[in-house]
Amino acid sequence: MDYIFAEGNGREISGKDKIFGVSQLAKAAIARDGKENVINATIGALIDDEGKLIVLSSVVDVLRSLTPEEFAEYAPIAGIPEYLEILPQAAFENYRPEGYIEACATPGGTGSIRNVISNFSKPGDKVLTSNWHWSPYKIIASEIGRDVATYDMFNGSRGFNLEGFEAAIAGLLEKQDSLVVIFNAPAHNPTGYTPSNEEWDAIVEILKRQAKPGKKITFFLDIAYIDFSGDSKTARYFLPKFGNLPENILVVCGFSCSKGMTMYGMRTGAIICVTPSKEIAEEFKRVTSFSSRGSWSNCVRAGQTVLAKIYHDEALLKKVMDERAAYEKLLADRCQAFKDAAAEAGLETCPFSGGFFVTIPCENDEAVNEELFKENIFGIAIGGGVRIAISAISEEACRKVPAAIARAIKKING
């Protein structure tokens, strides 16, 4: 790209957003052929079978009850005290890791990603994540002068590639004194993968092995989809494994209300640390608050107030969780329907167990995706595969799509 007035600053800036572009094609198809004849699997939000955004009515009731002061007044930079108080419960529930915990409000999970990279890596450093990943990781890193390195996420047995993960960490720590590792789980975006209990144990051991004297590892757990990763009551079982780690391993969680509380547009999230060191925890709060002030300043007060009110009222919390449970089942049923249909069609997917997305690896993914357009099925080609948002399509559509993808792959690739 040639710049006219703006400075490139090492960034690769595209003029088009792929997801928005395909979504527009889907909307045009709906206008032409009717929504009942179009499958729009592009949207990273929970949509009902009629194509409407699902929003928890119990959460909406709390939002509507706010006084002007509760939503219009500036929030403190780090977040309102009531919100910060309940964050460990909201993020960890009954699986709180042992250690000192501090937090700072962020605009959704995206803000937590920005602040962890900004504060725990150096300009010019590489941040590590898997080859299948949410593409804005690279955008966020490049905006603040970092780059992203990757490792192959899966091994030949369709499990997590522990060897490749460790080799990538070791290789980067030969060149850098500190390393930020971004790990999106459970219900990884875009594959829907969740590590097994044994894999979680191995991941922790790898971190401990590689955190050698003079080296620092910040392990960032992006848990945006944790409340829709299967059974939300047990989805957090692995979190205590990340307590009481050596002081040169800082565990940071990116918390978001977008999915679990269906407050996508309220941009309510937090960056939360777990460390055995009180001094490191206090530093974490200080530096992340400083970065917040230097970027977005403070966050939306209303979303913080809503979450605080919910978690400070047991009856209200139960009402929210009971309502959400029905939608958890809706998504789980869609997930199972897609799995069953993929097996019947002989379609290989990335390993997945839940969440909003499933990815089908394939060659010529752009051409395969365009072939699906001809059947009014709209997914996203993500480089090496097609991502389908099962969160956005009905169970019936989940039973239909795998066979269509299998046909498209066969036609394009033979």
C-alpha positions in Angstrom: 0.0 0.0 0.0 1.2 3.5 -0.9 0.7 6.1 1.8 -0.3 9.6 1.0 -0.3 11.4 4.3 -0.4 8.7 6.9 2.7 6.9 8.1 2.9 3.2 7.5 5.0 2.4 10.6 5.6 -1.1 9.5 2.0 -2.0 9.3 0.1 -3.8 6.6 -3.2 -2.0 6.3 -6.0 -3.4 4.1 -8.8 -1.2 3.0 -11.3 -4.0 3.3 -12.6 -6.0 6.3 -13.2 -9.6 5.1 -15.9 -10.5 7.5 -17.9 -7.3 6.9 -17.5 -7.8 3.1 -18.9 -11.4 3.2 -21.6 -10.4 5.6 -22.7 -7.8 3.1 -22.9 -10.5 0.4 -25.1 -12.5 2.8 -27.4 -9.6 3.4 -27.7 -9.0 -0.3 -28.6 -12.7 -0.8 -31.3 -12.4 1.9 -32.8 -9.4 0.2 -32.8 -11.2 -3.1 -33.9 -14.7 -2.0 -35.4 -14.4 1.5 -33.7 -15.1 4.8 -35.2 -18.7 4.9 -33.0 -19.5 1.9 -29.7 -18.1 3.1 -27.3 -19.4 5.8 -25.2 -16.5 7.1 -22.5 -18.2 9.1 -20.2 -15.1 9.4 -21.4 -13.5 12.6 -19.4 -14.0 15.8 -22.5 -13.5 18.0 -25.2 -15.8 19.3 -28.2 -15.6 16.9 -31.5 -17.3 17.4 -33.2 -19.6 14.7 -35.0 -16.6 13.3 -31.9 -14.6 12.7 -32.2 -12.2 15.6 -29.4 -11.4 18.1 -29.9 -13.2 21.4 -29.7 -10.8 24.4 -30.3 -12.1 27.9 -33.6 -10.4 29.0 -32.5 -10.6 32.7 -29.4 -8.5 31.8 -31.5 -6.0 29.8 -33.8 -5.6 32.9 -30.8 -4.6 35.0 -29.5 -2.2 32.3 -32.9 -0.5 32.1 -33.0 0.0 35.9 -29.8 2.1 36.0 -30.1 5.7 37.2 -28.5 8.4 35.1 -25.6 8.6 37.5 -25.0 4.8 37.2 -24.4 5.0 33.4 -23.5 8.6 32.6 -20.8 9.4 35.1 -17.2 8.8 34.2 -15.8 5.5 35.6 -12.4 5.5 37.3 -9.6 4.5 35.0 -9.1 1.1 36.5 -12.9 0.5 36.8 -15.6 1.1 39.4 -14.8 -0.5 42.7 -17.9 -2.7 42.7 -16.9 -4.1 39.4 -13.3 -4.8 40.4 -14.5 -6.5 43.5 -16.6 -9.1 41.7 -14.3 -9.7 38.8 -12.5 -12.8 40.4 -15.9 -14.4 40.9 -17.1 -13.6 37.5 -14.0 -14.8 35.7 -13.0 -17.8 37.8 -16.2 -18.7 39.7 -15.4 -21.8 41.9 -12.0 -22.3 40.2 -10.0 -19.4 41.5 -6.2 -19.9 41.1 -4.1 -19.3 44.1 -2.0 -16.2 44.1 -2.4 -12.4 44.2 -5.0 -11.2 41.8 -5.4 -7.7 40.5 -7.5 -6.4 37.6 -8.1 -3.4 35.4 -11.2 -2.7 33.3 -10.8 -2.8 29.6 -13.1 -2.2 26.6 -14.1 -5.8 26.0 -11.5 -8.6 25.7 -9.8 -6.7 22.9 -8.6 -4.0 25.4 -7.0 -6.7 27.6 -5.1 -8.0 24.6 -3.8 -4.6 23.8 -2.7 -3.9 27.3 -1.0 -7.2 27.9 1.1 -6.8 24.7 1.9 -3.2 25.4 3.1 -3.8 29.0 4.7 -7.2 28.9 6.6 -7.1 25.6 9.1 -4.7 24.1 8.9 -2.8 20.8 10.2 -5.1 18.1 9.4 -8.3 20.1 7.4 -11.1 18.8 4.3 -12.3 20.5 3.5 -16.0 20.3 0.1 -17.6 19.4 -1.1 -20.6 17.3 -1.3 -20.7 13.5 -5.1 -20.8 13.8 -5.9 -17.6 15.6 -8.2 -14.6 15.8 -6.7 -12.3 13.1 -6.9 -9.0 15.1 -4.1 -10.4 17.4 -1.7 -9.4 14.6 -3.4 -6.0 14.0 -3.2 -5.2 17.7 0.4 -6.2 17.9 1.5 -4.3 14.8 -0.3 -1.1 16.0 2.1 -1.0 19.0 5.3 -2.0 17.2 5.2 -5.8 17.8 4.9 -8.8 15.6 3.2 -12.2 15.9 5.0 -15.6 15.6 3.0 -18.8 15.4 3.4 -22.6 15.8 1.3 -25.4 14.3 -1.6 -25.8 16.7 -2.4 -29.5 16.1 -0.3 -32.6 15.8 -0.8 -35.6 13.5 -3.1 -37.2 16.2 -5.5 -34.2 16.2 -4.3 -33.2 19.6 -2.6 -30.0 20.8 0.9 -29.8 19.4 2.8 -29.7 22.6 6.2 -30.2 21.0 5.7 -27.4 18.5 4.4 -25.1 21.3 7.5 -25.7 23.5 9.9 -25.4 20.6 8.4 -22.0 19.6 8.7 -20.7 23.1 12.3 -21.9 23.4 13.2 -20.4 20.1 11.8 -16.9 20.9 13.3 -16.9 24.4 16.8 -17.4 22.8 16.3 -14.0 21.2 14.1 -12.2 23.7 14.3 -11.8 27.5 10.5 -11.8 27.8 7.7 -13.4 25.9 3.9 -12.9 25.7 2.1 -16.1 24.8 -1.5 -15.7 23.7 -3.6 -18.8 24.3 -7.3 -18.7 23.4 -9.2 -21.4 25.3 -11.5 -23.0 26.0 -13.6 -23.1 22.8 -10.7 -21.6 20.8 -11.5 -19.0 18.1 -11.7 -20.0 15.3 -11.5 -23.8 15.7 -13.6 -24.5 18.8 -10.8 -26.6 20.4 -10.4 -27.1 24.1 -7.3 -28.8 25.5 -7.7 -32.0 27.5 -6.9 -32.2 31.2 -3.6 -33.9 30.4 -2.8 -31.2 27.8 -3.4 -28.5 30.3 -1.0 -30.2 32.7 1.6 -30.5 30.0 1.2 -26.8 29.0 1.9 -25.7 32.6 5.0 -27.9 32.7 6.3 -26.5 29.5 5.9 -22.9 30.8 7.7 -23.9 34.0 10.5 -25.6 32.0 11.0 -22.7 29.7 10.8 -19.9 32.3 14.5 -20.1 33.0 16.5 -17.7 35.2 16.6 -14.3 33.5 13.6 -15.0 31.3 10.0 -13.9 31.8 6.9 -15.5 30.3 3.5 -13.7 30.4 0.9 -16.4 29.6 -2.3 -14.6 28.4 -5.4 -16.7 28.6 -8.1 -15.3 26.3 -11.2 -16.8 27.9 -13.7 -14.9 25.8 -15.8 -18.0 25.0 -15.6 -19.8 28.3 -19.3 -19.4 29.1 -20.3 -21.0 25.9 -17.6 -23.7 25.7 -19.9 -26.6 26.8 -20.9 -26.7 30.4 -20.1 -23.3 31.9 -20.3 -24.8 35.5 -17.3 -26.9 34.9 -15.5 -25.1 32.0 -13.2 -23.3 34.4 -11.9 -26.5 36.0 -8.4 -26.0 34.6 -7.8 -22.5 36.0 -6.3 -23.6 39.4 -3.5 -25.2 37.4 -2.2 -21.7 36.8 -1.9 -20.7 40.4 1.3 -20.7 42.4 3.6 -20.7 39.4 7.2 -19.4 39.6 7.4 -15.6 39.9 8.9 -15.2 36.4 5.6 -16.6 34.9 2.8 -14.1 35.0 -0.7 -15.5 34.2 -3.1 -12.9 32.7 -6.7 -13.5 31.8 -8.6 -11.6 29.2 -12.2 -11.4 30.6 -15.2 -10.3 28.4 -18.9 -9.7 29.0 -19.6 -9.7 25.3 -20.4 -13.4 25.0 -21.3 -14.6 28.5 -23.6 -11.6 29.3 -24.5 -10.9 25.6 -23.3 -7.3 26.0 -21.4 -7.1 22.8 -21.8 -3.4 22.3 -21.3 -2.4 25.9 -17.5 -3.1 25.5 -17.1 -4.4 29.1 -14.1 -6.5 29.9 -11.0 -6.7 32.1 -7.4 -7.7 32.3 -6.8 -9.9 35.3 -3.4 -11.2 36.7 -2.5 -14.1 38.9 0.9 -14.1 40.5 2.6 -15.4 43.6 4.2 -11.9 44.1 2.3 -9.1 45.8 4.7 -6.6 44.3 4.2 -7.9 40.7 0.4 -7.8 41.2 0.6 -4.2 42.4 2.8 -3.3 39.5 0.4 -5.0 37.1 -2.5 -2.8 38.4 -0.3 0.3 38.1 1.0 -0.2 34.6 -2.2 -1.5 33.0 -4.1 1.5 34.4 -1.4 3.8 33.0 -1.8 2.2 29.6 -5.6 2.6 29.8 -5.2 6.3 30.5 -2.9 6.6 27.5 -5.3 4.9 25.1 -9.0 4.8 25.8 -8.8 6.6 29.2 -11.8 5.0 31.0 -14.3 2.3 30.0 -18.1 2.3 29.7 -19.6 2.6 33.2 -23.0 1.1 32.4 -21.6 -2.4 31.6 -19.5 -2.5 34.8 -22.5 -1.4 36.9 -24.7 -4.0 35.4 -22.3 -6.8 36.1 -21.6 -5.6 39.6 -25.3 -5.5 40.4 -25.8 -9.0 39.1 -23.0 -10.5 41.1 -24.0 -8.6 44.3 -27.5 -10.1 44.2 -27.7 -13.9 44.5 -31.3 -14.1 43.2 -30.5 -11.9 40.2 -27.4 -13.9 39.4 -29.3 -17.2 39.5 -31.9 -15.7 37.1 -29.2 -14.6 34.7 -27.4 -18.0 34.9 -30.6 -20.0 34.4 -31.6 -17.9 31.4 -28.1 -18.4 29.9 -28.2 -22.1 30.5 -30.9 -22.5 27.9 -28.8 -20.8 25.3 -25.8 -22.8 26.3 -27.8 -25.9 25.4 -29.0 -24.3 22.1 -25.3 -23.8 21.1 -24.3 -27.3 22.3 -27.1 -28.9 20.3 -25.9 -27.0 17.2 -22.3 -28.1 17.8 -23.4 -31.7 18.1 -25.5 -31.5 15.0 -22.6 -30.1 13.0 -20.3 -32.9 14.3 -22.8 -35.6 13.4 -23.4 -34.1 9.9 -19.6 -33.7 9.3 -19.0 -37.3 10.2 -21.8 -38.4 7.9 -20.4 -36.3 5.0 -16.8 -37.5 5.6 -15.8 -33.9 6.2 -12.7 -33.3 8.3 -12.8 -30.3 10.7 -10.3 -28.9 13.1 -10.8 -30.7 16.4 -13.6 -28.8 18.2 -15.8 -29.3 21.3 -17.8 -26.1 21.6 -17.9 -22.4 21.3 -19.1 -20.1 18.5 -17.0 -21.4 15.6 -15.7 -24.5 13.8 -13.0 -24.4 11.1 -12.8 -26.7 8.1 -9.2 -26.9 6.9 -8.8 -27.0 3.1 -6.7 -25.9 0.2 -7.9 -23.0 -1.9 -10.1 -21.8 0.9 -11.2 -18.6 -0.9 -12.4 -20.6 -3.9 -14.1 -23.1 -1.7 -15.9 -20.3 0.1 -17.0 -18.7 -3.1 -18.4 -22.0 -4.2 -20.5 -22.1 -1.1 -21.8 -18.6 -2.0 -23.5 -20.3 -4.9 -25.6 -22.3 -2.5 -26.3 -19.2 -0.4 -24.0 -20.4 2.4 -21.7 -17.7 3.7 -18.7 -18.5 5.8 -15.3 -16.8 6.1 -12.1 -18.0 4.4 -9.3 -17.5 7.0 -6.2 -18.7 5.2 -6.0 -22.5 5.0 -9.7 -23.1 5.9 -13.3 -21.9 6.1 -14.7 -20.7 9.4 -18.3 -21.4 10.1 -20.1 -19.5 13.0 -22.4 -22.1 14.4 -23.4 -19.5 16.9 -25.2 -17.7 14.1 -27.1 -20.5 12.3 -29.8 -22.9 13.3 -29.5 -26.5 14.2 -31.1 -27.4 10.9 -28.5 -25.3 9.1 -25.7 -27.1 11.1 -27.0 -30.4 9.7 -27.0 -29.0 6.1 -23.7 -27.1 5.9 -21.1 -29.9 6.3 -22.3 -31.8 3.2 -22.3 -28.5 1.2 -18.7 -27.8 2.3 -17.7 -31.4 1.4 -19.1 -30.9 -2.1 -17.4 -27.5 -2.6 -14.0 -28.9 -1.5 -14.4 -31.8 -3.9 -15.4 -29.6 -6.8 -12.5 -27.1 -6.2 -9.7 -29.5 -5.1 -10.8 -32.8 -6.6 
